[in-house]
Amino acid sequence: MSDETTTPTVDDAPEVVDIWLSGTEVPPTDEGAQEMAESETEPRLREQLGSVVADDYVDDEVAPEDERMIINMGPQHPSTHGVLRLQLELEGEIIRRSKPIIGYLHTGMEKTAEGLTFAQGPTNVTRMDYLAPLHNELAYSLAVEQLLGIEVPPRAQAIRVLMTELNRVSSHLVALATNGMDIGALSMMLYGFRERELILDFFEKTTGLRMNHNYIRPGGVAVDLPPGWRQDVARIVETIPARLQDYEDLLAENPIWLSRTKGVGVITAEECLAYGITGPILRSTGVDWDLRKAFPYSGIDQYEFDVPTGTNGDVYDRFVIRMEEIRQSIRIIGQVAETMPKGDYRVDDRKVTPPPRARIDESMEALIHHFKIFTEGFRVPPGETYVAVESPRGELGCYLVSDGGGKPWRMHIRAPSFYNLQALPVMMADTLVADTIATIASLDPVMGDVDR
């Protein structure tokens, strides 16, 4: 064996060599301290936002080391709703600072979109927010249609409204169910998923799938509504409001539920606006903002519904708002079912729409047309656009750029869960660690919507 020691060269690692030559002792690595160290942006945020970023969020007073500790919660902790990691700085049982850490589920869907044709796009985006897949499909399809300069038929628009509002109800039912389970109301988990099955059964009957449907596509929808759809929708409209009353009887005045939700996870309207937080979280602070009212899409402005708002911006208000939003969506669904127009369920444009399936067996031209649509796709004129819809979690936007080819040149999704997670450090500052779970659950985050 050789006694020679290998000396690192400057070319290999100049910083390491400088430390080695100087004899400076290298401090031990403390990942927790590095993660929780005050970032360069925090003083800038304080200066820009003033009182919006509370002084107790960025705490200048450093407690003795033996009085504070940093703990990790997640990823894969059941109450973080999947692959969300939280680093909490605790002083006793009080959370002084918190930091959400994401990136464990990154799928690169926005980059994947550049390799898929515009016709294949809905198959990709539907998997981002897997609890509201139809909203993702709608935002993407509206963006493509805006670049194409086409407008879908009235029946297709009504079907889109019907399906997305049903999807809002099913998503909110999951939110209520998991919120209840996280706080200890196990019955809510059973009830919420029980009612959700009614909607998923209808989705499966209509699209062939319970989730990730690829049903709303540029130019309309994949297929028309199935026979007997009115009876199925009527059953949903009749059943769910009565079940919501059962939820209220169980929780609305339950002293345990009230003590675990009222005054917990509080955020103000100013903080929501500063951080770009939308949806039920923003409306729980009293801000009447809903894209279905502000910037209507797919003809939703012809239906009557109200936008519920809260006052306190806490976990309880967000629970009440989701309950009321389900009722308002049921109102819309009932109106759509009563006024469903007749006609085509997709645009009559050969460049965008494949031929009827029956024609493929009869015509060679129809077979070639079908083959080209699903292999090469269709070309979209050069340009860029941004279209947003109101998903169950807030503003869901699709920014799309076309260079004139058959695939997007760039795509970016404005995912509401990504923005809403910014609320956690504000909501959890100087709160009990026992309230962490209720606060996270009230955000209703979907990590596929965050780590796209």
C-alpha positions in Angstrom: 0.0 0.0 0.0 1.2 3.5 -0.8 1.7 6.0 2.0 1.2 8.9 -0.4 -1.7 11.3 0.2 -3.6 12.9 -2.6 -3.8 16.6 -2.4 -6.8 18.2 -4.0 -6.1 20.6 -6.9 -7.5 24.1 -7.4 -9.1 23.0 -10.6 -11.1 20.3 -8.8 -12.5 22.3 -5.9 -11.0 25.8 -5.4 -13.2 26.6 -2.3 -12.3 23.3 -0.6 -8.6 23.9 -1.3 -8.7 27.4 0.2 -10.3 26.1 3.4 -7.8 23.2 3.5 -4.7 25.3 3.0 -5.8 27.9 5.5 -6.5 25.3 8.2 -9.9 26.8 8.9 -12.2 24.4 10.7 -15.2 23.5 8.6 -18.4 23.9 10.6 -20.7 20.9 10.7 -23.6 20.8 8.3 -27.0 21.6 9.9 -29.7 21.1 7.3 -32.4 22.3 9.6 -30.6 25.5 10.5 -29.9 26.1 6.8 -33.4 25.6 5.7 -34.9 27.8 8.4 -32.3 30.6 8.1 -33.9 33.9 7.1 -33.7 34.2 3.4 -32.6 37.3 1.5 -36.2 37.9 0.4 -37.8 38.1 3.8 -36.4 41.6 4.7 -37.4 42.7 1.2 -41.0 41.3 1.7 -41.2 43.2 5.0 -40.2 46.4 3.3 -42.5 46.0 0.4 -45.6 44.7 2.2 -45.2 46.5 5.5 -47.7 45.3 8.0 -48.9 42.5 5.7 -46.0 40.4 6.8 -46.5 40.2 10.5 -43.5 41.0 12.7 -44.0 37.8 14.6 -43.7 35.9 11.2 -40.1 37.1 10.7 -39.0 37.0 14.3 -35.9 39.1 15.1 -35.6 37.8 18.6 -33.5 34.7 18.8 -34.5 32.4 21.7 -31.8 30.3 23.4 -31.0 27.1 21.5 -32.3 25.0 24.3 -35.7 26.7 24.0 -36.2 26.3 20.3 -36.0 23.2 18.1 -36.7 22.5 14.4 -38.8 19.5 13.5 -39.8 18.0 10.2 -43.4 17.0 9.4 -43.6 14.9 6.2 -43.2 14.2 3.4 -45.6 11.3 3.2 -47.1 12.3 6.6 -50.8 11.4 6.1 -52.0 14.8 7.4 -49.8 16.8 5.0 -51.9 15.3 2.2 -49.0 13.5 0.5 -45.5 14.7 -0.4 -45.5 18.1 1.4 -42.7 18.6 3.9 -43.0 21.2 6.7 -40.1 22.5 8.8 -41.4 23.9 12.0 -39.4 26.0 14.5 -40.9 25.4 17.9 -40.6 27.2 21.1 -42.3 24.8 23.5 -45.6 24.1 21.8 -45.7 27.4 19.9 -44.7 27.5 16.2 -42.5 30.5 15.7 -41.7 29.9 12.1 -42.6 27.4 9.4 -41.4 26.6 6.0 -43.2 24.5 3.4 -40.8 22.5 1.2 -42.0 21.1 -2.1 -40.6 19.3 -5.0 -40.9 15.7 -4.0 -43.6 14.9 -6.6 -42.2 17.0 -9.5 -43.5 15.4 -12.8 -42.4 18.0 -15.4 -45.9 18.1 -16.9 -45.4 21.6 -18.3 -42.3 20.5 -20.2 -44.0 17.3 -21.2 -46.7 19.4 -22.9 -44.1 20.6 -25.4 -43.7 17.0 -26.7 -47.5 16.4 -27.1 -49.8 17.6 -29.8 -52.5 20.1 -28.9 -55.0 17.2 -29.2 -53.0 15.1 -26.7 -52.7 17.9 -24.2 -55.8 17.2 -22.1 -54.5 13.7 -21.3 -51.5 15.4 -19.7 -53.1 18.4 -17.8 -55.9 16.3 -16.4 -53.5 14.6 -14.0 -52.2 17.8 -12.4 -55.0 18.4 -10.0 -56.4 14.9 -9.8 -59.3 15.9 -7.6 -60.4 18.5 -10.2 -59.2 17.0 -13.5 -62.1 18.5 -15.6 -61.1 22.1 -14.6 -57.6 21.5 -15.9 -59.0 20.1 -19.1 -61.3 23.1 -19.4 -58.6 25.8 -18.9 -56.3 24.1 -21.4 -59.0 23.7 -24.0 -60.2 27.3 -23.7 -56.6 28.5 -24.2 -56.2 26.3 -27.4 -59.6 27.5 -28.7 -58.7 31.1 -28.1 -55.5 30.7 -30.2 -57.5 28.9 -32.9 -60.2 31.5 -32.8 -63.1 29.1 -32.6 -66.1 28.9 -30.3 -67.7 25.7 -29.3 -71.4 25.0 -29.7 -73.9 25.9 -26.9 -74.5 22.3 -26.0 -70.8 21.7 -25.6 -70.5 24.7 -23.4 -73.4 23.6 -21.2 -71.9 20.1 -20.9 -68.6 21.7 -19.8 -70.4 23.7 -17.1 -72.3 20.6 -15.9 -69.2 18.5 -15.7 -67.0 21.1 -14.0 -69.6 22.0 -11.4 -70.1 18.3 -10.6 -66.3 18.1 -10.3 -66.4 21.1 -7.9 -68.9 19.3 -5.7 -66.9 16.1 -5.7 -63.6 18.0 -4.9 -65.2 19.9 -2.0 -66.6 16.6 -0.6 -63.1 15.3 -0.5 -62.0 18.5 1.2 -64.7 18.2 3.9 -64.1 14.5 4.3 -60.3 14.8 4.8 -60.7 18.0 6.9 -63.0 16.1 9.3 -60.7 13.0 9.5 -57.6 15.2 10.1 -59.3 16.8 13.1 -60.8 13.6 14.4 -64.3 13.5 12.9 -64.0 10.1 11.3 -67.6 10.0 10.3 -67.0 12.9 7.9 -64.5 10.8 6.0 -67.1 8.1 5.5 -69.9 10.5 4.6 -67.9 12.6 2.2 -66.6 9.7 0.1 -70.1 8.1 0.2 -71.6 11.1 -1.5 -68.7 11.5 -3.9 -69.4 8.0 -5.3 -72.7 9.3 -6.8 -70.7 11.8 -8.9 -67.9 9.5 -9.8 -70.4 6.9 -11.0 -71.8 9.5 -13.3 -68.4 10.5 -14.5 -67.5 6.9 -15.3 -70.8 6.5 -17.2 -70.1 9.6 -19.2 -66.4 9.6 -19.8 -65.4 5.9 -19.2 -63.2 6.9 -16.2 -63.7 7.9 -12.6 -60.8 10.4 -12.7 -58.3 11.9 -15.2 -61.0 11.8 -17.9 -59.6 13.4 -21.0 -63.2 14.4 -21.7 -63.1 18.2 -22.3 -61.0 18.7 -25.4 -60.2 21.6 -27.8 -63.4 22.0 -29.9 -65.9 20.6 -27.4 -66.1 17.3 -25.5 -65.2 13.8 -26.3 -68.7 12.3 -26.5 -72.2 13.4 -25.8 -74.0 12.8 -22.5 -75.1 9.2 -22.1 -78.7 8.0 -22.2 -80.5 8.5 -18.9 -78.1 11.3 -17.8 -81.0 13.5 -16.6 -82.1 10.8 -14.1 -78.6 10.5 -12.9 -78.2 14.2 -12.4 -81.6 14.5 -10.7 -80.5 11.9 -8.2 -77.4 13.8 -7.4 -79.3 17.1 -7.1 -81.8 15.6 -4.7 -79.4 13.6 -2.6 -76.5 15.8 -1.8 -78.3 18.9 -0.3 -80.0 16.6 2.3 -76.7 15.0 3.1 -75.1 18.4 3.6 -77.7 19.1 6.3 -76.5 15.9 8.0 -72.9 17.3 8.0 -74.1 20.6 9.5 -76.1 18.7 12.2 -72.9 16.8 13.0 -70.4 19.6 13.1 -71.8 23.1 12.8 -72.4 23.4 16.6 -70.2 20.6 17.8 -68.1 22.1 20.6 -65.1 20.0 19.8 -65.2 21.0 16.1 -65.7 24.7 17.0 -62.8 24.7 19.4 -60.5 23.1 16.8 -61.5 25.4 13.9 -62.7 28.8 15.1 -59.8 31.3 15.3 -57.4 28.7 13.9 -55.3 29.3 10.8 -56.4 32.9 10.5 -55.3 35.0 7.5 -56.4 38.5 6.4 -57.6 39.7 3.1 -54.6 41.9 2.7 -52.3 38.9 3.2 -54.2 36.9 0.7 -54.0 39.6 -2.0 -50.3 40.1 -1.3 -49.5 36.4 -1.8 -51.8 35.7 -4.7 -54.1 33.4 -2.7 -57.5 32.8 -4.3 -60.5 30.5 -4.0 -62.3 29.6 -0.7 -59.3 30.9 1.3 -59.6 34.4 -0.1 -63.4 34.4 0.1 -63.2 33.3 3.8 -61.6 36.7 4.5 -64.7 38.5 3.1 -63.4 39.2 -0.5 -66.2 38.6 -3.0 -64.0 37.3 -5.9 -64.9 34.4 -8.2 -63.8 34.1 -11.8 -67.2 32.7 -12.7 -68.6 36.1 -11.9 -65.6 38.4 -12.7 -64.6 36.8 -16.0 -67.4 34.3 -17.1 -66.5 31.4 -19.3 -68.4 28.7 -21.2 -71.7 30.6 -20.8 -71.7 30.2 -17.0 -73.0 33.8 -16.6 -76.5 32.7 -17.8 -77.0 30.6 -14.6 -77.9 32.1 -11.2 -75.7 31.4 -8.2 -74.2 33.3 -5.3 -70.6 33.6 -4.1 -70.4 32.8 -0.4 -67.9 34.8 1.7 -66.7 34.7 5.3 -65.5 37.2 7.8 -62.8 35.7 10.0 -60.5 33.9 7.5 -60.2 30.9 9.8 -60.5 27.1 9.4 -64.2 27.3 10.4 -65.1 29.9 7.7 -63.4 27.8 5.0 -65.4 24.8 6.1 -68.7 26.8 5.9 -67.8 28.3 2.5 -67.1 24.9 0.9 -70.4 23.6 2.2 -72.2 26.6 0.7 -70.3 26.4 -2.6 -71.5 22.8 -2.9 -75.1 24.1 -2.6 -74.5 26.8 -5.2 -72.9 24.3 -7.6 -76.0 22.1 -7.2 -78.1 25.1 -8.1 -76.1 25.6 -11.3 -76.2 21.8 -12.1 -80.0 21.9 -11.8 -80.3 24.9 -14.1 -78.0 23.3 -16.7 -80.1 20.1 -16.7 -83.3 22.0 -17.2 -82.0 24.2 -20.0 -79.6 21.8 -21.8 -79.6 22.9 -25.5 -79.8 20.5 -28.4 -77.2 20.4 -31.1 -73.6 19.3 -31.6 -71.3 18.5 -28.7 -68.2 19.6 -30.6 -67.3 22.2 -33.2 -67.9 21.3 -36.8 -64.4 22.0 -38.1 -62.6 19.2 -39.9 -59.2 20.6 -39.0 -59.9 20.2 -35.3 -62.6 17.6 -34.9 -62.2 13.9 -35.9 -64.9 12.3 -38.0 -67.8 10.4 -36.4 -66.7 6.9 -35.4 -69.4 5.3 -37.6 -67.9 7.0 -40.7 -64.5 5.4 -40.1 -65.9 2.0 -41.2 -67.6 3.5 -44.3 -65.1 5.9 -45.8 -61.3 5.7 -46.5 -61.1 9.5 -46.3 -62.7 9.5 -42.8 -60.2 6.9 -41.7 -57.2 8.9 -43.0 -58.7 12.1 -41.4 -59.1 10.3 -38.1 -55.5 8.9 -38.3 -54.0 12.3 -39.0 -55.9 14.0 -36.2 -54.7 11.5 -33.6 -51.1 11.2 -34.9 -50.1 14.6 -36.2 -52.7 16.6 -34.4 -53.8 20.0 -35.8 -51.8 23.2 -36.2 -52.5 26.3 -34.1 -51.7 29.8 -35.4 -48.7 31.5 -33.7 -49.5 33.6 -30.6 -49.8 33.5 -26.9 -52.8 33.5 -24.5 -53.7 33.2 -20.9 -57.1 31.8 -19.8 -58.2 31.2 -16.2 -61.1 29.3 -14.7 -62.4 29.0 -11.1 -61.3 25.6 -9.8 -62.3 24.3 -6.4 -59.0 25.7 -5.0 -59.0 29.0 -6.8 -57.7 30.6 -10.0 -56.5 27.9 -12.4 -54.8 29.5 -15.4 -53.2 28.2 -18.5 -50.6 30.3 -20.3 -50.0 28.9 -23.8 -47.6 29.8 -26.6 -47.8 28.5 -30.1 -45.2 28.9 -32.8 -47.6 27.8 -35.5 -46.9 24.1 -35.2 -48.9 21.1 -33.9 -47.4 21.2 -30.4 -47.2 24.0 -27.8 -44.0 25.9 -27.8 -44.4 26.7 -24.1 -47.1 26.0 -21.5 -47.3 27.2 -17.9 -50.1 26.4 -15.5 -51.1 28.9 -12.8 -51.9 26.3 -10.2 -53.9 27.6 -7.2 -52.5 25.0 -4.7 -49.0 26.3 -5.4 -50.0 29.8 -4.4 -52.2 28.8 -1.6 -49.4 27.0 0.2 -47.7 30.4 0.7 -50.4 31.0 3.3 -49.1 28.4 5.7 -46.2 30.4 7.3 -48.6 33.3 7.8 -51.5 31.2 9.2 -49.2 29.2 11.5 -47.1 31.9 13.0 -47.3 31.9 16.8 -49.9 29.2 16.8 -50.1 25.9 18.7 -48.4 22.9 17.0 -51.7 21.0 17.7 -53.5 23.3 15.2 -51.0 22.5 12.4 -53.1 19.7 10.9 -56.4 21.7 10.9 -54.6 24.6 9.1 -53.1 22.4 6.4 -56.4 20.6 5.8 -58.3 23.8 5.4 -56.1 24.8 2.5 -57.2 21.6 0.7 -53.8 21.3 -1.2 -53.3 18.9 -4.0 -49.6 18.3 -4.4 -49.9 17.2 -8.0 -51.1 20.8 -8.5 -48.0 22.1 -6.8 -45.2 19.9 -8.2 -46.4 19.9 -11.8 
